[in-house]
Amino acid sequence: MTDPIPTPFDLNKHTARLLMSEPFFAALSRRINKRKSSAVPTAGVRVTEDGHFEMVYNPEFFEKLTDKQRAGVLKHEFYHLVFEHVTGRLPEAGMSKMWNIATDLAINSHLVGELPEQCCMPGEGPFADLEKGKSAEFYFAALKKKAEEQDEQEGDGEGSGSGEPSDQMGDSFDDHSGWGEATGTSQDIAKERLKDAVKKAAEEAQKANSWGTVSASCRKDILERIATRIDWRKVLRYFIKTSQRANKTRTVKRLNKRYPYIHAGSRVKRQARIAISIDQSGSVDDGMLSAFFSELNKLAELAEFTVIPFDTEVAEDHVYIWKRNETRKWERVRYGGTDFNPPTKYVNEKGFDGHIVLTDLMAQKPIPSKCQRMWMTTKQYAERPYFKTTERIIAIDS
């Protein structure tokens, strides 16, 4: 009786089990096609012509791995997608052996003890002098410097100019040949699909209250990549337009549509009275003030502003009207602490239509505003506000 022919390893049948304790990667895996092929020696990810993602793997390679290594290779390939190595994050010189190694070093820092022995690992073997946890760009620069030093030694100080790492450094264990091939519409579609897939995987991980082995630094990087980028300048313009109110006045020069020639018509003059309260406390840096004033110069085309400098009180002797189409330079008039109640009371009493507060948010929650209020700050302070509020907080680039 002859022995039955062994069935080639089918990764699709084992993926769910391998990633059982990895909610983020399991959710991402479900959105990526997997295809066995002997054309690659190990595994690799790429973008297909129609903008989908595909993981190609060699069944014989996976058959020889332990379950821990199989899961590690899966995560390695998924990290390449998450960190956009496949969809255009390439050095100016394009694909190279050095970039292949650099991206693997960046990823494998987070997969210590989970991969086959031939994998490039910071702090080990030919990369013993490189610390773990750095970016692909960091490792690329370090490898480039090392290659140049080696060229100089071999060329008696003149350099041979190869610009590539030595053979002793090895190469990436997986296949990177499909990187950067997608262009135009295909690449744009792939980027959007990837962002959506990563976002949904992150939501599932958050819901499960577990990211598995994803480190805190990787988690932060992932969340920043999927975050919706808001153009704060457009938000300011929208805020001003939605703060406009209509002032109706009667005039015989306009025809009354309901009662023509009986009652006078009306003229609608739309305007927005916007208060700009600027935190002048010492903790608000000059770069933040400069960026905000720069945009207000453009916004003056839309509306007239009342600028209200404050720290623990309103600097009433420095309150001024920023007239439409007027250009002004930024200035600082105070350096004290911060209290949001004085400017809020000032705005409430003056009957403004909208209130924008430029601040670092480092003070107690203020009293309610009678008009819509929005907070403008830097990314750092927007992520960790001193108080909780349902009002919009927008981060500006200083």
Residue pairs with C-beta under 8 A, 6 or more apart in sequence:
8 36
8 59
8 60
8 63
9 36
9 59
9 60
9 62
9 63
10 36
10 59
11 34
11 36
11 57
11 59
11 62
11 70
12 34
14 70
15 26
15 29
15 34
15 74
16 26
17 67
18 67
18 70
18 71
18 74
19 25
19 26
19 29
19 71
19 74
19 212
20 26
21 212
21 213
22 71
22 75
22 212
22 213
22 214
23 204
23 205
23 208
23 210
23 211
23 212
24 201
24 202
24 204
24 205
24 211
24 212
24 214
24 222
25 74
25 75
25 78
25 201
25 212
25 214
27 200
27 201
27 204
27 205
28 78
28 81
28 82
28 197
28 198
28 201
29 74
29 78
31 53
31 197
31 200
31 201
32 45
32 53
32 54
32 55
32 78
32 81
32 197
33 48
33 52
33 53
33 54
33 55
34 54
34 55
34 56
34 57
35 54
35 55
35 56
35 57
36 56
36 57
36 58
36 59
37 56
37 57
37 58
38 58
38 59
38 60
39 56
40 56
40 57
40 58
40 175
41 58
41 61
41 175
42 57
42 58
42 61
42 73
42 173
42 174
42 175
43 55
43 56
43 57
43 58
43 61
43 62
43 73
43 77
43 174
43 175
44 55
44 56
44 57
44 77
44 174
44 175
44 176
44 177
44 178
45 53
45 54
45 55
45 56
45 77
45 78
45 80
45 81
45 86
45 178
46 53
46 54
46 56
46 86
46 177
46 178
46 179
46 181
47 53
47 54
47 86
47 87
47 178
47 181
47 182
47 186
47 187
47 190
48 54
49 182
49 186
50 186
50 189
51 182
51 185
51 186
51 187
51 188
51 189
51 190
51 193
52 190
52 193
53 81
53 86
53 190
53 193
53 194
53 197
55 77
56 175
62 70
62 73
65 73
65 116
68 114
69 114
69 115
69 116
71 114
72 111
72 114
72 115
73 115
73 116
73 174
75 111
75 114
75 213
76 104
76 107
76 108
76 111
76 115
76 119
76 174
77 174
79 107
79 110
79 111
80 86
80 103
80 107
80 176
81 87
81 194
81 198
82 198
82 222
82 225
83 89
83 103
83 106
83 107
83 136
83 221
84 191
84 194
84 225
85 103
85 136
85 176
85 179
86 178
86 179
86 180
86 190
87 182
87 187
87 190
87 191
87 194
88 180
88 187
88 191
89 136
90 99
90 179
90 180
91 99
91 137
91 140
94 180
95 176
95 179
95 180
96 164
97 164
97 165
97 171
97 172
98 140
98 143
98 144
98 147
98 163
98 164
98 165
99 136
99 140
100 171
100 172
100 176
101 120
101 139
101 143
101 165
101 169
101 170
101 171
101 172
102 136
102 137
102 139
102 140
102 143
103 136
103 172
103 176
104 119
104 120
104 172
104 173
104 174
105 120
105 121
105 122
105 127
105 130
105 134
105 136
105 139
106 134
106 135
106 136
106 138
106 139
108 115
108 119
108 120
108 121
108 122
109 121
109 122
109 132
109 133
109 134
110 133
110 213
110 214
110 215
110 218
112 121
112 132
115 121
115 173
116 173
118 170
118 173
119 173
120 127
120 169
120 170
120 172
120 173
121 127
122 130
122 131
122 132
122 133
122 134
122 139
123 130
123 131
123 132
126 166
126 168
126 169
126 170
127 169
130 139
130 142
133 217
143 165
143 169
144 163
146 165
147 162
147 163
147 164
147 165
147 166
148 159
148 163
150 166
151 159
151 160
151 161
151 162
151 163
152 158
152 159
154 160
155 161
182 190
195 225
195 226
198 222
198 225
198 226
199 226
202 222
202 223
202 226
205 211
205 212
205 214
211 219
214 222
230 394
230 395
232 295
232 376
232 394
232 395
232 396
232 397
233 295
233 298
235 374
235 392
235 394
236 295
236 299
236 356
236 376
236 394
237 299
237 302
239 354
239 356
239 372
239 374
240 272
240 274
240 299
240 302
240 303
240 354
241 272
241 302
242 354
242 372
243 272
243 273
243 274
243 303
243 353
243 354
243 371
243 372
244 270
244 271
244 272
244 303
244 353
245 270
245 271
245 272
245 353
246 268
246 269
246 270
247 268
247 269
247 270
247 271
248 266
248 267
248 268
249 266
249 267
249 269
250 264
250 265
250 266
250 267
251 264
251 265
251 266
251 267
252 264
252 265
253 265
253 267
254 264
254 265
254 266
254 267
255 261
255 265
256 262
256 263
256 264
256 265
256 266
257 265
271 303
271 304
272 302
272 303
272 304
272 353
272 354
273 303
273 304
273 306
273 351
273 352
273 353
273 354
274 303
274 304
274 305
274 306
274 352
274 353
274 354
274 355
274 356
275 305
275 306
275 308
275 343
275 346
275 347
275 350
275 352
275 354
275 355
275 356
276 296
276 305
276 306
276 307
276 308
276 322
276 356
276 358
277 308
277 310
277 343
277 344
277 346
277 347
277 355
277 356
277 357
277 358
277 359
278 289
278 292
278 307
278 308
278 309
278 310
278 358
279 310
279 311
279 338
279 357
279 358
279 359
279 360
280 309
280 310
280 311
280 315
280 332
280 333
280 334
280 335
280 336
281 311
281 312
281 334
281 335
281 336
281 337
281 338
281 359
281 360
281 362
282 335
282 336
283 338
283 360
283 362
284 358
284 359
284 360
285 398
286 330
286 332
287 398
288 358
288 360
288 377
288 378
288 396
288 398
289 330
289 332
289 358
290 330
290 398
291 396
291 397
291 398
292 330
292 358
292 376
292 396
293 328
293 329
293 330
294 330
295 396
296 305
296 322
296 328
297 327
297 328
299 305
300 322
300 323
300 324
300 325
300 326
300 327
301 324
301 325
302 324
303 324
304 321
304 322
304 323
304 324
305 321
305 322
306 319
306 320
306 321
306 322
306 350
306 352
307 319
307 320
307 321
307 322
308 314
308 315
308 319
308 343
308 346
308 347
309 315
309 318
309 319
309 333
309 334
310 334
310 339
310 342
310 343
311 334
311 335
311 336
311 337
311 338
311 339
312 336
312 337
312 338
312 339
312 342
313 339
313 342
314 342
314 343
314 346
315 333
315 334
316 346
318 333
322 328
337 363
338 359
338 360
338 362
338 363
339 363
339 364
339 366
340 357
340 359
340 363
340 364
340 365
340 366
341 366
341 367
343 355
343 357
344 355
344 366
344 367
344 368
344 369
344 373
345 367
347 355
347 369
347 370
347 371
348 369
348 370
348 371
351 370
352 371
353 371
353 372
354 371
354 372
354 373
354 374
355 369
355 371
355 372
355 373
355 374
356 373
356 374
356 375
356 376
357 373
357 374
357 375
357 376
358 376
358 377
359 375
359 376
359 377
359 381
360 377
360 378
360 381
361 375
361 377
361 381
361 382
361 385
361 386
361 387
361 393
362 381
362 386
363 386
363 387
364 386
364 387
365 387
365 388
365 389
369 391
373 391
374 391
374 392
374 393
374 394
375 385
375 389
375 391
375 392
375 393
375 394
376 393
376 394
376 396
377 385
377 393
377 394
377 395
377 396
378 395
378 396
378 398
379 395
379 397
381 395
382 393
382 394
382 395
383 395
385 393
